[in-house]
Amino acid sequence: RQENTAIPLGFDYTVVQGLSAELTQKLEAARPENIGRASRLPGMTPAAISLLLIYLKKFRGTTRKAS
């Protein structure tokens, strides 16, 4: 279920506290379209995926309020 969670094109990975600089760079370069693809990046950990999911939930909440 979470594998299909979309990652918006404009998502700023630098705001995700706890991600290593290396993972942030990989995510910025790859720009995966969903969590499933992000999880397959070399070096991606379950903890990093959890952080992404938390921040994506926050990101979605702020974009809804702005609409």
MOLIN-V712026 format. One record per residue. N is the residue number from 1. RES is the residue in three letters. D_CENTER is the distance of its C-alpha to the mean C-alpha in Angstrom with 2 decimals. Layout:
N	RES	D_CENTER
N	RES	D_CENTER
This chain:
1	ARG	15.24
2	GLN	11.62
3	GLU	11.35
4	ASN	12.05
5	THR	9.45
6	ALA	8.79
7	ILE	6.08
8	PRO	8.67
9	LEU	10.34
10	GLY	10.71
11	PHE	7.36
12	ASP	8.31
13	TYR	6.38
14	THR	9.87
15	VAL	9.95
16	VAL	7.92
17	GLN	11.25
18	GLY	11.90
19	LEU	9.78
20	SER	12.60
21	ALA	13.56
22	GLU	13.76
23	LEU	10.22
24	THR	9.15
25	GLN	11.87
26	LYS	11.06
27	LEU	7.61
28	GLU	9.60
29	ALA	12.41
30	ALA	11.14
31	ARG	8.93
32	PRO	8.26
33	GLU	9.22
34	ASN	7.95
35	ILE	6.80
36	GLY	10.30
37	ARG	10.18
38	ALA	7.27
39	SER	9.50
40	ARG	12.40
41	LEU	11.69
42	PRO	14.48
43	GLY	14.00
44	MET	10.84
45	THR	12.06
46	PRO	12.01
47	ALA	11.62
48	ALA	8.42
49	ILE	7.07
50	SER	8.88
51	LEU	7.56
52	LEU	3.92
53	LEU	6.37
54	ILE	8.62
55	TYR	7.06
56	LEU	6.25
57	LYS	9.82
58	LYS	11.07
59	PHE	9.90
60	ARG	11.68
61	GLY	14.52
62	THR	15.17
63	THR	15.23
64	ARG	17.60
65	LYS	19.84
66	ALA	20.11
67	SER	21.35
